[in-house]
Amino acid sequence: MAVDTTKNAVPFEMAQIPGPEMAKAYNTAVIGAIIKKAKRPLLVVGAELFEDPVMFDKAIAIGKTGVPIAATAHSIKGFVERGYTENVTMIGLHPLTNYLRFKDWQGLDGKGQYDVVIFTGIFYKFASAMFSTLKNFNRDIKRVSIDRYYHVNADMTFGNLAFDPEKYHEAIDEVIAKLAA
């Protein structure tokens, strides 16, 4: 049975009020289909993965479906330790977000701007600010959160799964299964 990722679609932090436009929580099948359909997806991961190391393996599984990975902060270490660096690029979160604002940026590989950016494992306040920047400065990029928190400034997100790690891991596995299908 699929995890209901549409529940608890309220800001993880009480004061997080984004204005008239708020993210919608979607189920894993829809989020997986959007990522799979993307021409130029990018998975952006952060150091919060070290708090839940199994998430490195899940990020690698996503990378193996052809989605390039931007490893922010020191998260590159988790990929190197697992022997996976094939499509992983180390970059700072703030410079990456700054580049993503510009429609003519050619991406980490020089092949063009991304159409879907997926965030996970980034500290909530940082990810919120990055989503807000993209929401306000580059509407051409679909902003997707597959994080354990509901992100108000994303286009698509899970509801809050922060207090149920098993359901969160199951939800990520469902997204991976959709990508691999």
Salt bridges, closest charged atoms under 4 A:
GLU21 OE1 - ARG139 NH2 2.75
GLU21 OE2 - ARG143 NH2 3.89
ASP52 OD2 - ARG148 NH2 3.00
ASP52 OD2 - HIS169 NE2 2.63
ASP57 OD1 - ARG82 NE 3.30
GLU81 OE2 - LYS77 NZ 3.74
ASP109 OD1 - ARG40 NH2 2.91
ASP140 OD2 - LYS103 NZ 3.31
ASP147 OD2 - HIS151 NE2 3.62
ASP155 OD1 - ARG143 NH2 2.88
ASP173 OD1 - LYS58 NZ 2.58
